[in-house]
Amino acid sequence: SRDEVIRLAHLALRAGDAAIEVSAFLPASLYLLQAVGLLEESDWIYHYDLTLQLHSSGVEACFVLGKFDVLNELAREVIQNAVCLNDKIRVYVSLISSISSQGRMCDAIDIGLGVLEQFGETLPSNLDDDEVITDYVVHTSALLAQLDVEEVLKKEMAQDESKKFVMQLLCNLIAPSYAGRPRLCPVITSRMVQLTLTHGRFRESAVAFASFGAVVSRSPEGITQGYGIGKIALSLVKRPDAKGYLSRVYVSVYSQINCFVEPLQACEESLKYGYEAGLSAGDVESAFANASFSVVLGIQSGSNLQSLANQMSLYSGKMKE
């Protein structure tokens, strides 16, 4: 009966989400996609929440597994049938990551900026202008200089739901902007820090401070402040609500900030840990970035080249798995 089918779909959703929680993405995709196959078009009306969650979780699992064609099909269903923008956010976040991981950085940025506008978060049109970039970075640096570190760490979690979605989208735009439109990156990271200082702590705040610290540390005179901002990021990522972001934080802090202050060997070891954390969380891109920078720092610190070559082969093998 149809009631039995819906009951099975609910069980598959619970099993799929539980599998995603422990980074078992292959079995998660099997549970979720089989359940999606049981659905009918009318279920978007009569079983909306179930249908939405199955598609959204399926998109997340397919992204990690690189099943981009299936991801696109599921995402299209959600974008067409979801009743409000908030219900599409999970899918947009994965879609942006999927598009950028395929090298289409500008497409990912355009989608992200378009969705941000729908939330009323409109960034300046002249984002590549040096004066605009400088204003964002200088203003954000000045705000941080006025605060004690403990003030930032003690901030309560943000309650504004729309701002939570904005932070998710901004966070997912960091990687494509860094690779495809690097002058946009300082603006995005500055805005994320500003939102944290204004509205409270977000899950993505650790990434915000790590990325902004890397921006500040690009100039020699900014390394001291950048190092302090990086410490805030490392403290924030220890919070349970920041689960899953450790790999992203570590690659920014240890390859872009701390390597100018601390021994390279220590940073190399931290990047190795970031690599393992990324694999465990299903964040393959950050894992690979940590691995790559750990080898670079190994070369710079005078490590044995054959050992580094073996290490890179090991990393590549695990990534393919």
Disulfide bonds with the S-S distance in Angstrom:
none
